Amino acid sequence: MSLTQAVSSVLLLELLAVLALVPVAWGVLVFLRKRRDRAGVRALIATVQENKEENRRLTLSWLERKMWLEGSAARLVLKELDTSRMALFQHVINIYLSHDAAKLTDLVREVDSLVVGYQALQPVPPEAETGESANKAAPAPESEEAAHLQHENERLSGELQISKETIGRMLDEYAAMFSGNNDDKAKEALGKAHAGTAPEGEGGGEVEL
């Protein structure tokens, strides 16, 4: 075997060795990439699960305070919104793991589904109440100070109503007392009492309360 043939044989063997190593190297790269992708997905899932309850709590609070939903109605809407949110995360994970660019357009549908769920919500204001119940109706206090001010407002409103009723009865009594009296001074005193002005007696006369 000549030197040229020997060199050619060695080069051929090295080329075959390199070609044999290419699939191995490619397999190692794919394995490392998939392991990295799975680690990223696990981190995403852990973050979503960690914040899930807090997100549900905030969403439920928003539904109750802003949408005036309560009980089973609020929980049903919360479940639908949470399902749409988790479906969006699941689709993102599937696209990331499969590296399928064609599925990116499906994100539009998933996002629209989530947004439409919020857009479809309609506030349900509490039914209007009449009479004394309407006067007592008020938003739930958000702090102790607000609760105290609300209580004071209700107390003062009650005292004002009692005072108005008392004054009204007094004026009715004076009207009954002076209805048969032809004295012009008494009529003038009654008119001033209705106007909220204390009557001034002429010639030393006074109207006693």
Secondary structure, 3 states (H helix, E strand, C coil): CCHHHHHHHHHHHHHHHHHHHHHHHHHHHHHHHHHHHHHHHHHHHHHHHHHHHHHHHHHHHHHHHCCCCCHHHHHHHHHHHHHHHHHHHHHHHHHHHHCCHHHHHHHHHHHHHHHHHHHCCCCCCCCCCCHHHHHHCCCCCCCHHHHHHHHHHHHHHHHHHHHHHHHHHHHHHHHHHHCCCCCHHHHHHHHHHHCCCCCCCCCCCCCCC
